[in-house]
Amino acid sequence: MSAIEVIEPATEQVMAELPRAGVEEVDAAVARAKAAFPAWRGVAPADRGALLHGLADALAERLEELATLEARNAGKPIGDARGEIGMVVETFRYYAGAPERLLGQTIPVAGGVDMTFREPLGVVGLIVPWNFPLTIAAWKVAPALAAGNCIVLKPAELTPLSAIELEKIALEAGLPEGVLNVVAGPGSVCGARLVEHPDVAKIAFTGSTEVGRGIAAGAAATIKRVTLELGGKSANIVFADADLEAAAAAAPGAVFGNAGQDCCARSRILVERSAVDDFLAALAPRVESLRVGDPLDEATEMGPLISADQRSSVAAYVPDDAPVAIRGTAPDGPGYWFAPIVLAPVANSERAAREEIFGPVACVIPFDGEAEAIALANETIYGLSGSIWTRDGGRALRVARAVEAGVLSINSNTSVRVSTPFGGFKQSGVGRELGPDALEHYTDVKNVYYATGED
């Protein structure tokens, strides 16, 4: 078995080596999960909830350690990493309350009583990306466990370390052997095996739309349930009547957070034409002063890209003749650094405005009036997230209803809360993460009719 060399993006140095899993390891993990399932589904709901509370406590105790690991492995600022691990803890706490609330229904029918039950699926395969490794793992692991499923979790090869720690911490917190299994290996091998494995009842995947299409096609062979959280090219719509200072202050975090490696990144900034100059003037000092550097430095606001390949991919969207309106700074020397850039003006038909760059590049696209703003926002295969900035409450709701996206914010650039559904329209995915909606994707509805002999 070959080894995975885990590279630290800020130094380009190897920070860990671990065995690279293959088909045999996936099959063994699925077998362990299948063997553990009958006992795990039989755990009383209150006891299952208590185990998840205990896991949340154990994660909270190691928050700083996990945040440092995530900052180094994924290249994210330590402050952001702490927030993400805090959300991991919050996610397990939220779903710890779910086992006792997975309720069915009683339905009035003639001749008896009709009942429905929410039943776990069995073994579920969870495939997570490198941009928010433990956070997105928790979004899937917590509701899957709460619903009574057993898990095979495949982290990205670039960022496997926090998932491996999660498995260890879960065992230490009392989760039974075989309930949570982690396999670290290439998606083309381990991910593909999970998709085709006959004993895996469901795949939950977060990643690119291109890979998601392949997973959906592969899952069809065994009629697996699938949830897909895929790409995005979200619009940040700024009307002339908005608080431009507030919109400009929020925009850098909305697109340059995690070095732009975020499917929710509001990388298309649609600005009403009469406000473009004022908006850019307010945005420029905020981009130029963005602190890009060592992820472990408390002052850092943006770290490096995840890899040399990712840096090359992002650079291809900013050729020498690109209309760079604002450019930040980035360190020299080792590390996959890339300065934040704002392109303006950009037509919505241009490549940089249409494709998911997954890097710190924003496009400012002028528009004239509400109808054009909506049309431009919807002129994409994606429909994940977005924001609307205006002081007109009626307009805010009209535009929010008209924009084809699953997660929208008004006068804010936030997308994610543990208690609310997260997911996309169109080719941004199928199904929802988080909130009570996620639980539905990890259960089947069983209908039972009980004849009572009544007429």
N, C-alpha and C positions, 0 to 999 in steps of 0.2 A: 504494500500500500504506500503510495507516495505521500509526501507531506504538503500541508498548506503552510505557506509562509505568509504570516499576517504582517502587513506593512503599515507603519505609522505615517499617515499622509503629511504631517508637518515636518518630518525628518527624513522620509524615504528610507528609514531603517527598519529591519525586521524586529518586531516586538514580541512575536510568539511563533512557534511552530507546533502543528498538531496533525494527527493522521487525517488524510483525506478519505472520507467515506465514499463507498460505491454501492452498487446494487445489493451486494450481500449484506452490508450494514443496514441499508434501508429495509430489506426483507426481515432482518432480525428485529429491528425496531418495531415494525408493524406486527410481527408475531408477539412481541412483548406486550404491545398495546392491546392486541386482540385478547390475549390471555388475561390481562388485568381488567378488561371491560366489565365482565359480569359482576365482579365484586364492587367495582367503582360505581356502577349504576345503582347498585343495591345499597350504597351508603345513604343513611337517612339524610334528608335535605338539610336539617339543622347541623348535622355533623359535617357534611360537605362544606357548608358555609363557614363553619368554624375553622376548617382546614385552610380555606382561602383567606380568612382573616389572619390566621397564623402566618401564611405565606406573605401577606402584605406587611405584617409586623417585621418579619425577617428581612424583607427587602428594604424597609425603612431603616432598619438598624445598619444596613450596609450601603446606604444611599451615596455617601461620599466616595466610597470605594468604587461603586458601580459607575458613578458619574465620571470619575477620573478615567476609568477603563473606556467608557464610551467616548469621552473627549479625545483620548489618544487614538483609539481605533478608528473612529469615524471623522476625526478632524474638526469636531464642533467645539465652540467656546464652552469653557467649564460652567459658566453661568447657565447657558442653554441646556447643557447636559444635566445639571442639577434639576432644572425644571422638568426635563423629560423623565428622569427617574422618579421625580415626585409624582408625575402623572401615571407612571407605571404602578406605583403604590396605590394611588387613588383608583385606578382601574380595577385592581384586585379587590379593594375594599367595596367598590360599587357592586361588583358581581358576586361578592360574598353574600350579599343580601338576596340574590336571585333564586337560589335553589328552593326556598320556601315560597316563592312567588311565581313559579312556573305553573300557572293555573290553567285548567281546562274549563269546559262549560257544561252545563246541563241544558238540553234543548227540548222544549215541549213537543212530544209526538204522540200519536195515537197508539194505544195498546201497551205502553211501557215507558221506560225512561231511556233517554239517549244522553250519553256522556262522551266528552272528548278528553284526551290525555296528551300532554306534550312528552314525547319519548326521545331519548338521546339517539343519535345516529349510529354510534359505535366508534370506529377508529377514524379520526379526521387528520388530514395532512395539511399542515400550515406552512406556507412558503413566504418568507418575509424578505424585504430588501435591505440595502446597506445604508440608506440615508437616515432612517430612524430605527436602528436595529431592535432595541429592547422595547421601545414604546409600541411599535406596530406589532411586535410579538405579543405583548400584553393585551392589545386590543382583540387578538384572536384567542390566545390561550385562556384568558379569564372567563369569557362567556362559554367557551367550549367545555371547560372543566365544570363550570357551574351547572351546565345542562346535563352533565353526567357522561360526557364523552372521554375517550382516551386519545392521546395526541402523539403524532410524530411531527416535530418542528424542524424545518430546514432553514437555517439562517443563510444569508449571503456569504459566499466564500471570502469576500473582502472584510466582513465584519462579524465573525462568528463568536467572538469571545464573551459578550454579555449573555448570549443565549446559553452557552455552555455553563456559565455561572448560574443562570436561572435554574437549570436542571439540578445542579448541586444544591442550591438553596432550597428548592422545592422538596427534595428528599430530606434535607435536614429539618425542614419545617413539618415533616410528617406525612407528606404526600406518598401514597403507596408506590412501590416499585412498579414500573411499567406504565404508569398513568401518563407521565410526561417524558418523552424521549426526544433527544436532540441528535440530528445527524448533520455533520458539516461536510459538504461536498459540492461539486458543481451542479448547477441547475439542470444542465443537459443530461446528467446521469441520475442524480438523486431526486431532483424535482420530477423528471420524466418518469422515474420508476413509481413515485407516489401517485402520479396521475393515472398510470396504467394498472396499478396494483388492484387486484379484485377485492381485497379485504379492506380497502380504504373507501369509506362511504362518501367522503366529501373532501374537496380541496378549497381552501381559502388562500387566495394569492394577492399580494400587493406587489406591483412592479409595472413594467412598461406595457402599453397597449399591445405592442407587437407580440410579446411573450404571452400575454393574456389570451390573445386569439388562439395561440397554439394550445394552451391549457384547456380552453373551452372545447376545442375540437377533440383533443385527446380524451377528455372526460366523457365525451359522448359515447365512447365505446362500451363503457360499463355503466352508463346513465348515472354518473356521479353528480351529486349536488355541487354547485360551484358558486362561490362569491368571488368577485374580482374587483379590486380597487386599483385603477389603472392610471393612465397619464392625464395631464391637464395642461391647459394653456389659458389660464383664468384671466378675466378682464377686471381691471380696477377702474371703474367708471367715475370720472370726476366732472361734475357739472359746474358751470361758471358761478352758480349761487352757493357753492359749497364753502365751507371753511377751508380755504386753500392751504393755510399754514398747517392745520391739523392733518389734511390729506397728504401733504408733502412730508410731514414728520412721520407719518405711519408707513408711507410707501417703501422706504428702504428695507425695513424689517419684513415687509410683505413679499419682497422679491429677492432680497439678498440674505435673508435668514437661512442658515444652514448652507451658505454659499450658493444659494439659488437651487440647491438640490432637493426640491420639495415639489411634489405633484400639485400642491395648492398654491404655488408661487403665482402671485398676481403680476405676471411678466408682461402682459399687455395693458399699458396704462392709457386708457381712452380718456382724453381731455377735451372738453368743449373748446372749440377753436379760439374763442375770444379770451379764454383763460390760459392758453398754452404758455405764453411768455411769463406770466406771473407765477404759474405753477413751476416751471423750470427754474425760475429765479429762486423760489423757495426750496426747491429740491436740491439744487446744486451744492450748497454748503453742507448739507446733510450727507450726501454721497461722498463728497471729497474728504470729509472728516471721519468717515467710517473707519474704525480701527480694525485692520486686518493683520492677524499675526498669530503668535503661539496660542494654541487652544487652552493651555493651562494658565495663561496670564489672565488675571481677573478682569483686566480692562479690555480684553479682546472682544470684538463684536462680530467678527466673521473669520472663520478659519480657512484652511486650504480646501481644494477639491479633493475627491476621494482617491484619485489615481492619475497617473500620467496620461492614460488613455482618455479619461474624462476631460482633462485639461485640453488635450488636442481636439476633442470633439467640440468643446465650447468655443475654442479659439476659431474654429472654422466658420462660426456665425459672425465673426467680427473681422472681415478682411480689411486690408489697408484703406479701401475706399468707403468703408462703412461710415454712416453719418453719426459719429460719436459726438454727442452734445455734452455729456458729463462723464468724467473718468475719475475713479478713486485711485488709491495707491495700494500696493501689495509688496511684501518683502522680497528681497533677492535671496539667492542661495537655495539650499536644499528645501524641499517642500513643494507641493503641487499648488502653488499660489496663482491666483488670477484676480486682477483688480476689478471691482464692480464698475459696470459700464451702463450708461443710458444712451440709447440710440433715439434720435429725434430729428425731424419727423420721419415716421415710417408708415408706409401703406399697409393695410391689413392683409394684402395679398402677398407681401414679401415673405421669404423663407423664415427670417428671424421672427416674424410675427405669427407664423402659422405652425411651426414645429416646436416641440417641447425641447428647449435647449438644455435644461437641467444644469444651469450654471448662473452666475451673477450678471445676467444681461437682461435689461428691460427695454421695451420698445414703447415710445410715446406716439400714440395714434390720434390725430385730431378728428373731431366729429362736429357736425352741425345739427343740433336739436336732438330731442328725445328719441324719435323714431330711428335716426341713423345710429345713435348709441346702441340701441337694442339690436339692430340689424348687424352691426359690427361685432358686438359681443357674441352673437349666436352664429357668426360665420366661421365655424370651426367644427372639427369632428369631436372635440372634447366638450365636456360639460360638468366639470367637477366643482369649482369654487368661484368666488368672485366677490367684489365689493361695489357699493354704490354710495357716492358722496354727494349729498344735496341737503339743503335746508328745507326743501319742499316735501312735506310728509306724504302728500298724495302722489307726487312723482316717485318718491322712494318706493312705495308699495306697488305702483303700476309697473315700474321697471323690474322690481324684484319678481313679480309674477310673470313677466314676459321673458326674462333671461332664462335660458335653458341650462340650468346648473343645479346641482344637488345641495350645495351649501353656500349661502349668500349672507353677507353682512352689510348693514347699513351704517355708514359713518364709523366704520371699524374695519380692520383687516384680519380679524380672528376667524378661524375656521372650525376649531375642534374643542369640544367639551365632552367629558366622559358620559354625561347623562343625556346627550342629544345625538341623533343619528348623523352619520357621516358616510357619504358616498356620492357617486356621480350619475349624471345623465349621459346618454349617447355612448360614445366609445371610451368614456371615463370609468365604465364599470357596471357591475351587476350586483345588487344587494347593498346592504348597509352594515357598517361597523358601528360599535358603541351604542349607548342607550339601550332601551328595552328591545329595539328592533333587531340587534345583533343576535339575541337569544333565539329568535324565530329561525335563524339560518343554521342553528346547531341542533334543531329538534325536528321531528316529524309529528304530525297530528294523527292520533289514532282515534277512531270513532267506535264506540261500543254501545250497542242497543241491548237493553235488558227488558225482556218481555215479562210483564207482570200479570198477564191473564185478564187484563181489563178489556172491555169492549172498546 
